Amino acid sequence: MVFSLVLFGLLSGSLLAVLVGIFGAGRKIGFGWAFILSLLLTPLGGLICALISDPLPTGERRWGCIAYLIMIGAIVTLVLFILTLLGTIV
């Protein structure tokens, strides 16, 4: 039970870090730095760093395709974890 709670905390923290990274993609800090700072500090600390950073001109993004790959991986992992908690996967 404790392992499940720790795993859920890590997965939800990673998902929040991805969301902060996506927010940071529209700012000078970029996706990568916002994501890494969210993992090292907390998602709240990464969000504060992204908010401090200057916004990019409209329509410009800094992230490439890595954000989509991380987002898909995080969603698949979260779904598998929830299914495991419900006991449908042995």
N, C-alpha and C positions, 0 to 999 in steps of 0.2 A: 504494500500500500504506500509506504514512504517513497519507494522507488518511482511509483506512478506519479506521485505528486511532484517529485523533483523533476522527472521527465517532462511533465506538463508545464512546470515553471520555466524550464529551459526552452521548450518549444514556443510557448507564448511570448517569452522575452525575445526570442529570435524573430518571431513574426512582427512584433512591435518595432524591432530594430529595422526590419525591411520596410515597414511603413514610414519610419522616420527617414530612411534612406531615399525613398521615393519622394518624400517632401523635399529633401535636400537636393534632389536632382534639378530642381528649378532655381537653385541658388548657387552662388559661387563655390560653396563648399563641395558640391557634387554629391552623387549617390554614394560613392565608395567611402569617402571620409565621414559622411553622416552615419553610414551603416557601421563602420568600424568604431567610431566614437560611441554609438549607441550600445555596441557590444561591450566595450571597455568600461564605460561609465555606467549608465542606465539608459533606457529609451528616453527618459525625461532629460537627462543630461545631453544626449545627442540632439534632441529636439531644441534645446536651448541654444546649443552651438549652431544649429542650422538656422534658427531664427536670427541670431546675431549676424550671420553671414549676409552679404548683400545679394539682392535678387538679380537674376539674369534678365536680359531683355526679353520681352514677351515672345513666346513661341520657341525659345531656345531651351534645350535640355542637356544635361550632362550625366549620362549613365550607360549608354550602349545597350547591348542585349543582356548584360549580366543581371539586371534587375528582374527581368521576366523569368530567367532560369532559377534564380533564388526564390522568387515568389511562388513559382510552380512547385519547386521542391518543398518549400515550407507548407504549402497547402496540402500536398500529398502526404507529408509526414504527419501533419495535424489530423487529417482524416483517418490515417492508419492508426494513430494513437487513440482516437475516439472509438474506433471500431474495436480495438483491443480492450479498451475499458468496458465496453458493452458486452464483451465476451463472444463476439461473433467470429473472431479469428483465433484459432487454437495455437 
